[in-house]
Amino acid sequence: MIILRTVKNISSLNIAASVLLFLAAILAAVVANSSLSPVYQDFLLQELHLRIGNFNLFSHGGHPLKMIEFINDCLMTVFFLAVGLEIKRELLVGELSSVRKAALPFIAACGGMVVPVVIYALSVASGTPETRGMAIPMATDIAFSLGVLSLLGKRVPLSLKIFLTAFAVVDDIGGILVIALFYSADVAYGYLIAAAVLYVFLYYMGKFGVTQKIFFLFFGVIIWYLFLQSGIHSTISGVILAFVIPARPRLDAGKYIERIRDIIGEFPVSKSDNIVLTNAQIATLKQVERASDYVISPLQSLEDNLHGAVSFVILPLFAFANAGVVFSGSGSIVGDVSIAVAAGLLLGKFLGIYLFTWLAVKSGVALMPAGMNWKNIAGVSLLGGIGFTVSLFIANLSFADEYPELLNQAKFGVLVGTVLAGVLGYVVLNWVLPEREK
């Protein structure tokens, strides 16, 4: 029953986070097209300082970060740290931990990345600035897509949820690689070498038994600053940091149970009507608390700690800062880029995920999981087109500095593609999934 309640709570959180993300995007579009637009733009261009003497942590190339840069380069590093922790967990013990488990979602994700890029490339003229956005429709927003799937409750087979989560994680890996390889400026290798030394240091400190999360996060901030100055996008530092955070707890479950039994056996007994604990009792209970901390690995603990901040603060703030599509002014919001992005998310994702899954199963490379069929795969393939967060992030990397009109088109395409994919995916799944037993 506890497990069922936990799953239910997670589903509710996914729905709440998705609704908040959607509302933040709508609010951004409304504000950007209202009389508050100048205030909105001033907010995004506000300079930030965190000074220690003459040193400003929030600076790049000697210039202070603006609010939009702080959100996209600093706060989104925390998001990518959370993504990295999830990827590491899936690779160690989850649905990507073996070739047999990973085969079908990996192949599906490859289709979901390749086909949208091809559709985008065919929709824009080659050799033009529009081609810089080819990677925009290749991403799937895990939280948003799972939030929509959670609306269908217990009607959704567990295997379908696992399939969606697994191919979305592979999508994230693909998106991270694209950001690292194609959206980096001139590289300053001195900063990267210093960051690499710190990564190696953290890795071996974890091997030697250091498990304090604050220790890894402190050096993570230093590494983030080094990446910010290096020319490699700073969010990549969060992903790599996740892979040097220990996944093993200090105590295994068996030793934990033994220690708890020993501690409880020595618990000082007092009168049953005494409502105030003695110092000895408090000290004993603190031993239980420390032992409980030791049995949870830093990786799992940090992933749990970050979930609320990422879902309910960072991502809504990111959406508010980046989803402000301007419907008036110079340039049209409907153009080659908006059409290419929307088509890539809606049509490309669906065709890529569904066809590559079909080929994998029919060729015998992978087996169809129990509870899944071609009808509900069609629905979840549509949900794969919910590309919101990472798609907006890549759109900013593609066009923000030089092509604001194309960025506006890209934002509109992401919003249209995401909404249509979410609505159609829900409608199809609501139609094909069995009704809940009463």
C-alpha positions as CSV (number, residue, x, y, z in Angstrom):
1,M,0.0,0.0,0.0
2,I,2.9,2.4,0.8
3,I,4.3,1.7,-2.7
4,L,0.9,2.3,-4.4
5,R,0.5,5.6,-2.4
6,T,4.0,6.7,-3.4
7,V,3.3,6.0,-7.1
8,K,0.1,7.9,-6.8
9,N,1.9,10.9,-5.2
10,I,4.5,10.9,-7.9
11,S,1.8,10.9,-10.6
12,S,0.0,13.8,-8.9
13,L,3.3,15.7,-8.7
14,N,3.9,15.1,-12.4
15,I,0.5,16.5,-13.2
16,A,0.9,19.5,-11.0
17,A,4.4,20.3,-12.4
18,S,3.1,20.0,-16.0
19,V,0.2,22.3,-15.3
20,L,2.4,24.9,-13.6
21,L,4.9,24.7,-16.6
22,F,2.0,25.2,-19.1
23,L,0.6,28.1,-17.1
24,A,4.1,29.7,-16.9
25,A,4.4,29.5,-20.7
26,I,0.9,31.0,-21.2
27,L,1.7,33.8,-18.7
28,A,4.9,34.5,-20.6
29,A,3.1,34.8,-24.0
30,V,0.4,37.0,-22.4
31,V,2.8,39.4,-20.7
32,A,5.1,39.6,-23.8
33,N,2.1,40.8,-25.8
34,S,0.7,43.2,-23.2
35,S,1.5,46.7,-21.9
36,L,3.8,44.9,-19.4
37,S,6.1,43.8,-22.2
38,P,8.7,46.5,-21.5
39,V,8.8,45.4,-17.8
40,Y,9.1,41.8,-18.9
41,Q,12.0,42.6,-21.2
42,D,13.7,44.8,-18.5
43,F,13.4,41.9,-16.1
44,L,15.1,39.5,-18.5
45,L,17.9,42.0,-19.2
46,Q,18.6,42.8,-15.6
47,E,22.3,42.3,-14.7
48,L,23.2,40.0,-11.8
49,H,26.2,40.2,-9.5
50,L,27.5,37.9,-6.8
51,R,30.7,39.6,-5.7
52,I,33.6,38.5,-3.6
53,G,35.8,41.6,-3.7
54,N,36.3,42.3,-7.3
55,F,35.4,38.8,-8.4
56,N,31.8,38.3,-9.8
57,L,30.7,34.7,-9.9
58,F,27.8,35.6,-12.2
59,S,30.0,36.8,-15.0
60,H,31.2,35.6,-18.4
61,G,34.1,37.1,-20.2
62,G,34.3,40.0,-17.7
63,H,30.6,40.9,-18.3
64,P,27.9,40.2,-15.7
65,L,25.2,37.7,-16.6
66,K,21.8,39.1,-17.5
67,M,18.7,37.5,-15.9
68,I,17.9,35.4,-19.0
69,E,21.5,34.2,-19.1
70,F,21.4,33.4,-15.4
71,I,18.3,31.3,-15.9
72,N,19.5,29.5,-19.0
73,D,23.2,29.0,-18.1
74,C,23.0,28.7,-14.3
75,L,19.6,27.5,-13.1
76,M,19.3,25.1,-16.1
77,T,22.6,23.6,-15.0
78,V,20.7,22.3,-11.9
79,F,18.0,20.9,-14.2
80,F,20.7,19.1,-16.3
81,L,22.3,17.9,-13.1
82,A,18.9,16.3,-12.2
83,V,18.7,14.8,-15.7
84,G,22.2,13.4,-15.4
85,L,21.4,11.8,-12.0
86,E,18.3,10.2,-13.6
87,I,20.3,9.0,-16.6
88,K,23.0,7.5,-14.3
89,R,20.3,5.7,-12.2
90,E,18.7,4.3,-15.3
91,L,22.1,3.1,-16.6
92,L,22.9,1.4,-13.3
93,V,19.7,-0.2,-12.2
94,G,16.8,1.0,-14.5
95,E,15.5,0.3,-17.9
96,L,18.8,1.1,-19.6
97,S,20.9,-1.1,-17.3
98,S,21.1,-4.0,-19.8
99,V,21.1,-4.4,-23.6
100,R,17.9,-6.5,-23.4
101,K,16.1,-3.8,-21.4
102,A,17.5,-0.9,-23.3
103,A,17.1,-2.2,-26.9
104,L,13.5,-1.2,-27.6
105,P,13.5,2.3,-26.0
106,F,16.9,3.1,-27.4
107,I,15.8,2.2,-31.0
108,A,12.6,4.1,-30.5
109,A,14.5,7.2,-29.2
110,C,16.9,7.0,-32.2
111,G,13.9,7.2,-34.6
112,G,12.4,10.0,-32.5
113,M,15.6,12.0,-32.9
114,V,16.5,11.2,-36.5
115,V,13.1,11.6,-38.3
116,P,12.3,15.0,-36.7
117,V,15.7,16.3,-37.8
118,V,15.1,15.0,-41.3
119,I,11.6,16.6,-41.5
120,Y,13.0,19.9,-40.3
121,A,15.9,19.8,-42.8
122,L,13.4,19.1,-45.6
123,S,11.2,22.0,-44.5
124,V,13.8,24.8,-44.7
125,A,16.1,26.0,-47.4
126,S,19.6,24.6,-47.2
127,G,22.5,27.0,-46.5
128,T,20.2,29.5,-44.7
129,P,20.2,30.5,-41.0
130,E,17.1,28.5,-40.5
131,T,19.1,25.3,-40.7
132,R,20.7,26.1,-37.3
133,G,17.6,24.9,-35.6
134,M,17.5,21.3,-36.9
135,A,18.1,19.9,-33.4
136,I,15.1,21.7,-31.8
137,P,12.4,19.0,-32.5
138,M,14.5,16.1,-31.4
139,A,13.8,16.4,-27.7
140,T,11.1,14.9,-25.4
141,D,10.1,16.6,-22.2
142,I,10.0,13.8,-19.6
143,A,8.1,15.6,-16.9
144,F,5.5,17.1,-19.3
145,S,4.9,13.9,-21.2
146,L,4.6,11.8,-18.0
147,G,2.2,14.4,-16.6
148,V,-0.1,14.0,-19.6
149,L,0.1,10.2,-19.3
150,S,-0.6,10.4,-15.6
151,L,-4.0,12.0,-16.4
152,L,-5.2,8.6,-17.6
153,G,-4.4,7.1,-14.1
154,K,-4.5,3.3,-13.6
155,R,-5.6,2.7,-17.2
156,V,-2.0,3.1,-18.3
157,P,0.0,-0.2,-18.3
158,L,3.2,0.1,-16.2
159,S,5.2,-1.1,-19.2
160,L,4.0,1.9,-21.3
161,K,5.1,4.3,-18.6
162,I,8.5,2.7,-18.4
163,F,8.8,2.7,-22.2
164,L,8.0,6.5,-22.4
165,T,10.4,7.3,-19.5
166,A,13.2,5.2,-21.0
167,F,13.1,6.6,-24.6
168,A,12.8,10.1,-23.2
169,V,15.9,9.5,-21.1
170,V,17.8,8.4,-24.3
171,D,16.4,11.6,-26.0
172,D,18.0,13.6,-23.2
173,I,21.3,11.9,-23.8
174,G,21.0,12.8,-27.4
175,G,20.1,16.4,-26.6
176,I,23.0,16.7,-24.2
177,L,25.5,15.5,-26.8
178,V,24.1,17.9,-29.4
179,I,24.5,20.8,-27.0
180,A,28.0,19.8,-26.2
181,L,29.1,19.2,-29.8
182,F,27.3,21.8,-31.8
183,Y,26.4,24.7,-29.5
184,S,29.8,25.5,-28.0
185,A,31.9,28.6,-28.9
186,D,35.6,28.9,-29.2
187,V,37.0,26.6,-26.5
188,A,39.4,27.9,-23.8
189,Y,41.1,24.6,-23.0
190,G,42.8,25.9,-19.8
191,Y,39.4,26.2,-18.0
192,L,38.4,22.7,-19.3
193,I,41.6,21.1,-18.0
194,A,41.0,22.7,-14.6
195,A,37.4,21.4,-14.6
196,A,38.6,17.9,-15.6
197,V,41.1,17.8,-12.7
198,L,38.3,18.7,-10.3
199,Y,36.1,15.9,-11.8
200,V,38.8,13.4,-11.3
201,F,39.3,14.7,-7.7
202,L,35.6,14.3,-7.0
203,Y,35.5,10.8,-8.5
204,Y,38.3,9.5,-6.3
205,M,36.9,11.3,-3.2
206,G,33.7,9.3,-3.8
207,K,35.7,6.1,-4.1
208,F,37.4,6.9,-0.8
209,G,34.0,7.2,1.0
210,V,33.1,10.8,0.8
211,T,29.3,11.0,0.5
212,Q,28.4,14.5,1.7
213,K,26.3,16.1,-1.0
214,I,27.4,19.7,0.0
215,F,31.0,18.7,-0.8
216,F,30.1,17.7,-4.3
217,L,27.9,20.7,-4.9
218,F,30.5,23.1,-3.6
219,F,33.0,21.9,-6.2
220,G,30.2,21.7,-8.7
221,V,29.7,25.5,-8.5
222,I,33.5,26.0,-9.2
223,I,33.3,23.6,-12.2
224,W,30.2,25.4,-13.5
225,Y,32.1,28.7,-13.5
226,L,35.0,27.1,-15.3
227,F,32.7,25.7,-18.0
228,L,31.0,29.1,-18.3
229,Q,34.3,30.7,-19.2
230,S,35.5,27.8,-21.3
231,G,33.2,28.1,-24.3
232,I,31.5,24.7,-23.7
233,H,27.9,25.3,-22.6
234,S,27.9,25.5,-18.9
235,T,24.9,23.1,-18.5
236,I,27.1,20.2,-19.6
237,S,29.0,20.6,-16.3
238,G,25.9,19.5,-14.4
239,V,25.5,16.4,-16.4
240,I,29.1,15.3,-15.9
241,L,28.9,16.2,-12.2
242,A,26.1,13.7,-11.9
243,F,28.3,10.9,-13.1
244,V,31.0,11.5,-10.3
245,I,28.4,11.6,-7.5
246,P,28.6,8.2,-5.7
247,A,25.7,5.8,-6.4
248,R,26.6,3.4,-3.5
249,P,25.5,4.2,0.1
250,R,27.8,3.9,3.1
251,L,25.6,1.1,4.5
252,D,23.9,-1.7,2.6
253,A,20.3,-2.5,3.6
254,G,21.3,-5.6,5.6
255,K,23.9,-3.8,7.8
256,Y,21.4,-0.9,8.2
257,I,18.8,-3.3,9.7
258,E,21.4,-4.8,12.0
259,R,22.5,-1.3,13.2
260,I,19.0,-0.2,13.8
261,R,18.2,-3.3,15.8
262,D,21.3,-2.7,17.9
263,I,20.4,0.9,18.5
264,I,16.7,0.2,19.3
265,G,17.8,-2.5,21.7
266,E,19.9,0.0,23.6
267,F,17.2,2.7,23.6
268,P,16.8,4.1,27.2
269,V,13.3,3.3,28.5
270,S,11.5,5.9,30.6
271,K,8.1,6.3,32.1
272,S,5.4,5.9,29.4
273,D,3.7,9.1,30.5
274,N,6.9,11.2,30.1
275,I,6.3,13.5,27.0
276,V,9.8,15.0,27.1
277,L,12.7,12.8,25.8
278,T,15.9,12.5,27.8
279,N,19.3,13.5,26.4
280,A,20.2,9.8,26.1
281,Q,17.0,9.1,24.1
282,I,17.7,12.1,21.8
283,A,21.3,10.9,21.2
284,T,20.0,7.4,20.4
285,L,17.4,8.7,17.9
286,K,20.1,10.8,16.2
287,Q,22.1,7.6,15.7
288,V,19.0,6.2,13.9
289,E,18.8,9.3,11.8
290,R,22.5,9.1,10.8
291,A,22.2,5.5,9.9
292,S,19.2,6.2,7.7
293,D,21.2,8.9,5.9
294,Y,24.0,6.4,5.3
295,V,21.7,3.8,3.7
296,I,20.5,6.3,1.0
297,S,23.1,6.9,-1.7
298,P,24.2,10.5,-2.5
299,L,22.9,10.0,-6.0
300,Q,19.4,9.0,-4.9
301,S,19.2,11.5,-2.1
302,L,20.3,14.4,-4.3
303,E,17.9,13.4,-7.1
304,D,15.1,13.4,-4.6
305,N,16.2,16.8,-3.1
306,L,16.4,18.5,-6.5
307,H,13.0,17.2,-7.8
308,G,10.8,19.8,-6.1
309,A,13.1,22.8,-6.9
310,V,13.5,21.8,-10.5
311,S,9.8,20.9,-11.2
312,F,8.2,23.8,-9.3
313,V,10.7,26.6,-9.4
314,I,13.4,26.3,-12.1
315,L,11.4,24.9,-15.0
316,P,8.4,27.3,-14.6
317,L,10.9,30.2,-14.3
318,F,12.6,28.9,-17.5
319,A,9.3,28.7,-19.3
320,F,8.3,32.2,-18.2
321,A,11.7,33.6,-19.4
322,N,11.8,31.7,-22.7
323,A,8.2,31.1,-23.9
324,G,7.3,34.7,-24.5
325,V,6.2,34.5,-28.1
326,V,5.6,38.0,-29.6
327,F,2.6,38.0,-31.9
328,S,3.1,41.5,-33.2
329,G,6.0,43.5,-34.3
330,S,8.6,42.9,-37.0
331,G,8.5,39.5,-38.7
332,S,5.8,36.8,-38.8
333,I,5.5,34.1,-36.1
334,V,4.5,31.7,-38.9
335,G,7.4,30.9,-41.1
336,D,9.7,28.1,-42.3
337,V,11.1,27.6,-38.8
338,S,7.8,27.5,-36.9
339,I,6.3,25.0,-39.4
340,A,9.5,22.9,-39.4
341,V,9.6,22.7,-35.6
342,A,5.9,21.9,-35.2
343,A,6.0,19.3,-38.0
344,G,9.2,17.8,-36.5
345,L,7.6,17.5,-33.1
346,L,4.2,16.3,-34.2
347,L,4.8,14.3,-37.3
348,G,8.5,13.5,-37.0
349,K,8.4,12.3,-33.4
350,F,5.3,10.1,-34.1
351,L,6.7,8.5,-37.3
352,G,10.2,8.1,-35.9
353,I,9.2,6.4,-32.6
354,Y,6.4,4.3,-34.0
355,L,8.2,3.1,-37.2
356,F,11.5,2.3,-35.4
357,T,9.6,0.5,-32.7
358,W,7.7,-1.5,-35.3
359,L,11.0,-2.4,-37.2
360,A,12.7,-3.4,-33.9
361,V,9.8,-5.8,-32.9
362,K,9.1,-7.2,-36.4
363,S,12.8,-7.9,-37.0
364,G,13.2,-9.7,-33.7
365,V,15.8,-7.2,-32.4
366,A,13.5,-6.4,-29.4
367,L,10.4,-7.9,-27.8
368,M,7.1,-6.2,-27.3
369,P,6.7,-5.7,-23.5
370,A,3.6,-7.2,-21.9
371,G,0.7,-4.7,-21.7
372,M,1.9,-2.8,-24.8
373,N,0.3,-3.0,-28.3
374,W,0.5,-1.0,-31.5
375,K,-2.5,1.1,-30.5
376,N,-1.1,2.4,-27.2
377,I,2.3,2.7,-28.8
378,A,0.8,5.1,-31.3
379,G,-0.5,7.2,-28.4
380,V,2.7,7.3,-26.5
381,S,4.6,8.1,-29.8
382,L,2.5,11.2,-30.1
383,L,3.3,12.1,-26.5
384,G,7.0,11.9,-27.5
385,G,6.3,15.1,-29.5
386,I,6.0,17.1,-26.2
387,G,9.4,18.7,-26.6
388,F,8.8,21.8,-24.5
389,T,11.8,22.4,-22.1
390,V,14.8,21.1,-24.0
391,S,13.4,22.2,-27.4
392,L,13.0,25.8,-26.1
393,F,16.5,25.5,-24.7
394,I,18.0,24.4,-28.0
395,A,16.0,27.1,-29.8
396,N,17.7,29.8,-27.7
397,L,21.1,28.3,-28.4
398,S,20.3,28.2,-32.1
399,F,18.9,31.7,-32.7
400,A,19.0,34.0,-29.7
401,D,22.1,36.0,-30.3
402,E,21.8,36.8,-34.0
403,Y,18.3,35.9,-35.2
404,P,15.5,37.1,-32.8
405,E,12.8,36.7,-35.5
406,L,13.7,33.1,-36.1
407,L,13.8,32.5,-32.4
408,N,10.3,33.8,-32.1
409,Q,9.2,31.5,-34.9
410,A,10.9,28.6,-33.1
411,K,9.2,29.3,-29.8
412,F,5.8,29.4,-31.6
413,G,6.6,26.1,-33.3
414,V,7.6,24.5,-30.0
415,L,4.4,25.6,-28.3
416,V,2.1,24.6,-31.2
417,G,3.9,21.2,-31.7
418,T,3.9,20.5,-27.9
419,V,0.2,21.3,-27.4
420,L,-1.0,19.4,-30.4
421,A,1.2,16.4,-29.6
422,G,0.0,16.4,-26.0
423,V,-3.7,16.8,-26.9
424,L,-3.7,14.2,-29.7
425,G,-1.6,11.7,-27.6
426,Y,-4.1,12.0,-24.7
427,V,-7.1,11.6,-27.1
428,V,-5.6,8.5,-28.7
429,L,-4.7,6.9,-25.4
430,N,-8.0,7.7,-23.9
431,W,-9.7,6.0,-26.8
432,V,-7.5,2.9,-27.0
433,L,-6.8,2.1,-23.3
434,P,-9.2,-0.1,-21.5
435,E,-11.8,1.6,-19.2
436,R,-11.0,1.5,-15.5
437,E,-12.8,-1.3,-13.7
438,K,-15.4,-0.1,-11.3
